[in-house]
């Protein structure tokens, strides 16, 4: 599922994000959403979230349950 729409993202769901330092390489990080940091409904590069372990990045993919 697409990570650019805020409505698709809820705390506790499994996502893959790209961290700021990994944007050039495109390396993905997996985790559970703790907080949603982007206020707008849509962001072209992905909604920014904080994971349970404290890492912050933009959602690239939402894992289907």
C-alpha positions as CSV (number, residue, x, y, z in Angstrom):
1,X,0.0,0.0,0.0
2,X,1.1,3.5,-0.7
3,X,2.8,5.6,2.0
4,X,2.0,9.0,0.6
5,X,-1.6,9.3,2.0
6,X,-1.9,10.1,5.7
7,X,-5.2,8.2,5.9
8,X,-3.5,4.9,5.2
9,X,-1.1,5.2,8.2
10,X,-2.1,4.5,11.8
11,X,0.1,4.0,14.9
12,X,1.0,0.3,15.4
13,X,1.0,-0.7,11.7
14,X,4.0,-2.3,10.0
15,X,5.8,-0.1,7.5
16,X,9.1,0.3,5.6
17,X,10.6,3.8,5.7
18,X,13.6,5.5,4.2
19,X,15.7,7.4,6.7
20,X,17.1,10.8,5.9
21,X,20.7,9.5,5.7
22,X,19.5,6.6,3.4
23,X,17.7,8.8,0.9
24,X,20.5,8.6,-1.7
25,X,21.0,4.8,-1.4
26,X,17.3,4.1,-1.0
27,X,18.0,1.6,1.8
28,X,14.7,0.7,3.6
29,X,14.2,0.3,7.3
30,X,11.4,-1.8,8.8
31,X,9.4,-1.1,11.9
32,X,6.1,-0.2,13.7
33,X,4.7,3.3,13.6
34,X,4.7,5.1,16.9
35,X,3.8,8.7,15.8
36,X,2.8,10.4,12.5
37,X,4.8,13.6,12.1
38,X,3.4,14.9,8.8
39,X,0.3,17.1,9.2
40,X,-0.8,17.3,5.6
41,X,-3.1,14.6,4.1
42,X,-0.7,13.8,1.2
43,X,3.1,14.1,0.7
44,X,4.7,13.2,-2.6
45,X,7.8,11.7,-0.9
46,X,5.9,9.8,1.8
47,X,4.4,10.6,5.1
48,X,7.0,11.2,7.8
49,X,6.7,8.9,10.9
50,X,8.6,8.0,14.0
51,X,9.0,4.2,14.6
52,X,8.7,2.5,18.0
53,X,12.5,2.4,18.2
54,X,12.7,6.2,17.7
55,X,13.9,6.3,14.1
56,X,12.3,8.9,11.8
57,X,11.8,8.6,8.1
58,X,9.3,8.7,5.2
59,X,6.9,5.8,4.6
60,X,7.7,4.0,1.3
61,X,5.5,0.9,1.8
62,X,2.7,-0.2,4.2
63,X,2.8,-3.9,5.0
64,X,-0.6,-5.6,4.4
65,X,-2.0,-7.4,7.4
